[in-house]
Amino acid sequence: MMGFGLIWLLLFWGILILLAVWLIAALFPANPPSSPNHRPGSAPEARDILAQRYARGELSQEQYLEMRQLLER
């Protein structure tokens, strides 16, 4: 009889711990959105990509301004 009580106790605590982990994961996602305009599942917009490339130094200022002007048309 003692063995069944121990099994139920372990099962209870195991389920309780799993629920706590699930709740924490749901409340605090691993990859929060990087910008306020970010929509889950959406592709980054061209202007965002252009700004990131400029920030990484892949584009000169002239290239950045020219491409940004083309995108605004």
Steps between C-alpha positions, in 0.01 A plus 500: 500500500787735575633469143179627343498807728853585394410463131200733537712753690770501229237522228332795674825695541615415147179636350518808722858573390412448132209743530724760665762468224232525230352811665839672526580415135164641390542823697864563399565394139860422403512745206300814571430729202789735427288798393155629594380461139603135483216258432555133583553297186552803277807558288712807575420797282746627241571822692584299813740279305659806340547667839655182644743471208602865545545450875724197438716708265409306186389821324656843473293804588453582133379147420264504797346836408461400136330170586277663759391758245416220254291322763301814582374533144 
